[in-house]
């Protein structure tokens, strides 16, 4: 079983253990965007592994895991209070409860992982390798469960802190879950090792993981497609104000048309963010014609529409004539944001989704599809906001696209960490698929991302503006793109099964 310290140290009490494990979690959270302090990430995980190694009971191991998760998610997900402050008179009182319940609820997955790891390590009678494998495998299982259970929420994964390092490129082969499994296993070996040789080897690997990914060594060719990213800086508090909605719309028109009078090259595509058009699609005919005429190129934009009695959050492609060329309806909705389970019943108690006006809120579309953006650009997989968080949604595309496009409204996520963490996840989606990603946000950060996850052009947070960016060539199909999470799930399952069966032979 994991090594344990003898004696009755002061920190063995439950309150002290929780405080120490929560502190370790908070340290690890400094590895998330916007800071991306990889040494803090390693140190926090190492402290949690050491505490787990001292646990004498399964219950204590679970408490350590829960404390680690609670401290980690409380700091990493502080942005979760921001939606409640858009209308503070209505929702403000809920903000602290949302953070507490979110952090405490997500921490339950890690409590389960720590408890399972302790049980497997105990059954395996405690070798260093067995203990490290048990910890990494159990945490891998817990994170896969977090990513899929109850529609999933794989935000702020430990591996996200490695986006700037070369090791993040491993996501093209094993996905972000595989990168995280390797990270946790290496840290666990470094902490639990008794001999200096194994410990030094693990530390050397961790040091190597910190090596930054070089910047782009080549630029797209002169004939590369050019896409204009338009960011109106429409803050959520003002976005739907009738007077300001017109200001933001006119701003997008102006940004999209700039350069034509000076005879600058026309972009091959213009992209506006999520819900960029302030009226429903059914009433937007004249407005769409105005957009097409002003831009003189295809436009992909966010808009809302009704399908019967169902309200949809959609991405629309129009031509220079304003005619519809493609339509996608968001299918992975934000629970309690875009819809509320049993929404009509909840509405009677005054409970609505933030982005919904009444009842059930938005309805989910049929699923992923590709939008044809013309022969020069190719076919794109559209992702609306939250959908870029989920690797499985990208892998569910009916065919491999030529690029990924995310339109989003990160005005919900505040100004400190949320938008930057969302950008990191978009960068991982590009690496996993070996595809360029175009990301356009209402308030930022809008960015052109190459297939290695590097940002080649961007518009900063809380900035109104536009940028023309050349589209990178896609790489060949990746291993992860072919297998998805099935491969790493199989590895985790085989690892845990082997540990369990070995324990049975030894007992």
N, C-alpha and C positions, 0 to 999 in steps of 0.2 A: 504494500500500500504506500501512498505518498509518505515521504519522510516527515516526522513529527518532532517537535521540540519537547523535551521533558520539562516537568515542573509546572507550577501554577502562575505563569506570567500574567501581569495585569491586563494585558490585551486580550486574554482569552474569554473574558466576559462578552455576552452578546452585544451590549451597547458599544463597547470599545471595538469589537470586531466589525460591527456595522459601520462605525465611524471611519475606521481604517480602510475598509473595502470601498466605501463611498468616496473617500478621498482618492483612492487609487483610480476609481472610475472617472472622477473629475479631472485628474491629471491626464488620463488617456484621452479624454474628450478634447484636450488642447491640440491633439493631432488632427482634428477635423477642421474643415474650412470655417472661417477664413485664415486661421493661423497656420494650419498644416505643419505643426511642430512634430516631426517624426520621432525625435528622441523622447518627447513627452508621451507619445503613444506607446513606445516600447517600454518605458519606465512604468507606466500605469498597468499595462498587461502583466509585466514582470511582478509587480507588487501583488496583483490579484492571484497570480499563480502561486507565489510564495505563501500567501495567506491560506489558499486552498490546500497547499501541501501540509499545513499545520492542523487542518481540521481533523478532529478525532471521531466525529460522528457524521452521519449523512445529513442530519438536520443542520449542523453547523456549516457544512459545505454549501448547502442550499442558501443559508443566510448570507454567507460570503458572496455567493453569486448574485443574490438579489441586491445586496448593498453595492456591489461593484456596478451592476447595471443601473441602479437607481441614480447613483452619483454621475455616471457617464451620460445617461440620457437626459437627466435634469439640466446639465450644462450644454450638451450638444444640441438639444432640442428646445432651447429657451425661446426660439422664434415662434413656438407654438402658441404663445400668448398673443402674438401680433394680430391675428384675425379677430380676437375678442375686443381689441382696442380700436377697430375701425369704427364701430358704433359703441363707444364705452358706456353710454347711458343705457343701452339695451343688454350688452353682453359682458361689460367690463368685470362684473363681480365673479364671472365664471373663470377668468384667466388663470388665477393661481390654482384652482381646482383642476383645470385642464392639464397644467404642467405636472402637478403631483400625480394625477391618475395616469397620464401618458407615461411618465418616467417609471412609476411603480408597476404599471401593467406590462410594459416591455421588459422590465427587469425580471419578470416571472419566467420568461424564456431562458434567461441566463441562469436563474436559480435552478431551473430544471437541468440545464447543461452541466453546471457545477456538481449537482447531486449525482447525476448519471455518471459523470467522470469519476467521482469519488468511489462509487460503488464498483465500477469496472476496475479501477486501480487497486482497490482492496482485494477483489477476486483474483487479480493477477499477481498478488503477493509482492507487489511493490518495486519491481525493477524500474530504473529511471526511464528507459525507453518505453516500457509499458505504461507508466504513469503519464508521460508526455503524450503518447499516442491516444490514451484514454481521454485526456483533457482536450486535445485538439479535435478528436473525432466527436466527442459529446458536444462541444461548442459548435462544431460544424453542423451537427444535426439540429441544435437549437436555433441557429441562424437560418437554416433552410426552412424550419417550421415558422419562424417569424416572417420570412419572406412570402409565405404562401397562405398561412392560416388566416381566416376571417378576411379575405381578399388581400392580405399581405401588407407589410409595411417595412421594407428593407432599407429604410433611411438610416444614415449615420452608421453604416457598417464600419468595423475597425479598418478594413482594407481601403476604405475611401481616403484615409489619410496618406496613402502611398501614391496618390495620383501623379505626383511630380517625379517619382523615382522610376528607374528603368524596370523594376520588378512589376510595375503595373501592367506592362506589356504582356505578362503572363495571362491576363484576362482573355486574350485572343485564343488561348488554348483551353483554359480551365474556368474562365469566367471569374467574376469578382469573388464568388464563394470559394473557388479554388485558391485564389491569391490569399484570402483570409485564412484558409486552413493552413497554408504553408507558413504564414506569419505567426499564427498562434502556436503551431508545433515548434517552430524554431525558438521562439521566446521561452516556451515551456522547457525545452531541452537545456537552454542556457541557464535557467533558474534551478532546475531539479538535478542537473548533472553533479555528480560527486567528484569526478576526476577533472583535472584542468584541461586535458586534451579535448574532451567532448565539449566542455564549456567554452573553451577558446574557439573551437570550430563553429559553434553556434553563434558566438559573438562576432566572428569574422563574417559569417553569412549576413547577420543583421547589419553590420557596417556596410557591406556591399549593397544591401537593399536600399541604403540611403543615397547611393550614387544617382545624381539627377539624370533625367532623360535629356539628351542633347536637343537643341532646337532644330527646327526644320532645316535640312541641308540643301534643299532645292525648292524653287518656286514653281508654281504651275506654269505651263507653257502659255505663250501669247494667245493661243486659240482656246484656252480654258474658259468654260462658262463663267460669267460674272453674275453674282446674285447681290441685290441690294437689300440690306437689313435695315428696317425702319423701326425706330424706337421713339414713341411719342412722349415718354415719361408721364403716363397717365396714372397718377397715384390712385390707390383704391378708394380713398376717402372722397376724391373728386371725380372719379371716372364716370359715374352715372349722373352727376349733377347736370341738368339740362343745358346750362350755359357752357360749362366746361367740356361736356361731351362734344359739342360743336367745335370748340377750340382744339381739342385733341384730334378730331377727325380732319379738320383743315390742316393741322400740322403734318399729319401723315400724308395728305395729298401733296402738300408743298415739298416735303422731303422726297417723296417718290418722283416728283417731276423735276427736281433740281438737276441742273446740268444740261437740259435740253436746249435752253436758250443759248448756252455757250457751245453748243454742238459737241458736247462730250459724248463718248460712246454710251449707247443705251444699254442698261443691264438686260440680261437675258431673262431675268425673273426678279420680281420684287416681292418681299415677304413682310406682312404686317403681323402683329402679335395676336394672341388669343382675345376673342370678343372685341376686336378692333373696330368693328362697325357698330354704331350705337343703336341700331334698330334691327328688327327681325328680318330675316331673309325674305319673307313673304311681302314685305313692304319696301324692300331695298332696291327695286329695279332701277329707278332713276339715279340713286346714289352709286350703284355698281357701274352704270354707264358713265357717270362722271369720273369715277376712279379709273376705268379703262382708258378713257379719252385723255385724261391728264397724264397717265403713266406711259401709255403707248407700248406696254409690254405685259405679258401675263403677270397676274398678281395672285398670291396665295394669302388668304387672310382668315381671321377668326370671326365668326358670326354665330348668332343664335337663331334657331328656327323651331317652328312647330311642325310635328308630323301627327295630324289628328289632334289629340289632346295631350300629346307627349312633347315636352320641351327638350330640345337637343342642343348640346354644345358642339359646334361644328367647325370644320376647316373647309373653306371654299376656294376653288381655283376659277378665276375668270380670265377671259381673253381681253385684248385691247378694245374690243367692242362691248365689253361688260357682260357678255354671255357666259353662262356657267359651263365650265369644262370638267369639273370634278368636284365631288363632295364626300366628306368623311365626317361621321358622327362619333364623338368620343365614347368609348365603351367601358373604360376602367375609371369609374367615378370615385370621388373622394367621399368616404363615409362621413356623415354629419357635416360635410362641406357642400357637396353638390346634391346630395340626397340624404334622407333620413330613413332608416328602416321603419316600416309601418308609418310612413310620413303623414298620411292623412289623419291617423289617430294621434300622432305626436303633435300635429298642428293644433289640435284642440286644447293642448296643454301649453301652447306657445313655443314649441320647440321646432325650429326650422333649420335647414342647412344655410350656411353663411351666404352661399352663392345662389340660393333659391329664394323665391319670393313667397311661395306657398306650397302646402301639401307635400307631395313626393319629390318636388324639385325637378332636377334633370332626370331624363331617362337615358339608359345606356344604349349605344348603337350596337349593331350586329357583330362587330369585331374588327380586327385589323384588315386593311386593304391598301392597295397601292394607288397613288395618284400620278397620272401621266403629266409631266411638266414639259413635254416637248422633246423633239429628237436630240437637241443639244445637251439638255440636262438629264433626261431620262425619267425613270419612275422613282418616286419618293414614298417612303413609309412615313405618314404623318403621325406625330405624337402630340397630344394636347396636354400640356402641363404635367400633371401627376403621372401620366403614362410612361414618361421617360425614366421614372424611378424603378421600373420593373423590367429586368432583362428578359423575363419570359414573355412579356408583351411584344417585345421586339422580335424575339425568336419565333413568335406565332405568325409572322407575316406569311401570306400565301406563297410568295416567291421571294427570292433575294432581290432587294431593291438596289438602285444605284446610289442612293443617298438617304440619310435620315433627316427629317425636318421636325423640330420641336417648336411649337408656338405656345407661349405660356404667359401667365399673369402672376409674376412673382411679387406684385404689390401686396399680396396677402402675407408674405413671409418676412416683412420688416426690412431693416437695412443693415443688420449686424452679421448674421450668419446664414439665414435661410436661403437667400438667393445664391450665395456662393456654394453652399452645399448642393443645391440643385444643379448648378453648373458642373460640379465635379461628377455627379452621376451621369449627366449627359456625355461627358468626356469618356467615362467608362463604357457607355453604350457604343461609342464610336470604336473604341479599342476592341471590344468583344466581337463586333461584326466586321472589322476591317473596312469601315465605311466612313466617309465624311458626314459630319453632322452640322446642320444649320440651325442655330438656336436664336429665336427672336422673342423678346420679352417686353411687356408694357413699360416697365421701369428699369429693366436690366437684370442681369448682365446678358446682353445679346452678343453672340459670338459665332464665328466660323471655326469649326473644329476639324482637324485632319484625321485620317484613319488611325494615327498613333495617339489620339487624344490631346494633341497640342492645339492651343488656341492660336490661330493665324491672324485673326482680326477680331476686334471687339468694340462694343460701346459700353462704357462703364455704368455702374449703378447710379440711378437718379439723374441720368443725363438724357436730354432730348437731342436726337441726331440721327444720322444715317451713315452707313459705310458700305462701299462696294468691295466685295471680297471674291477672289477667284476660288472656284470649287476644285478641291484636290481630286486626283484620280482615286477610285476605290482600289483596295487591295483584293487579292483573291479570297475566296470563301475561307473563313477561319474554322478551326476545329470546334471552337465553342459554338459558332453559328450552326454547325451541323448537329451537335449533340445537346446543346442547351445545358440545363442543370442536371440532366439525367446522369451524366458521367460522374460528376462530383458526388451526387447523391448515392450512386452505386459504390463509390470508393468509401464514403462515410459509412454506409450500411455494412460493407464487407469488413471494414476496420472494427466497427463495434461488435459485429458478430464474432469475429476472430478473437477479440478480447474476452467476450462472454464465454465462448467455448473453451478457451484456454483456462479460464478461471474454473470452469466446471471440472476439467481434468485434474486441476491441482487441488480441488477440495473434495 
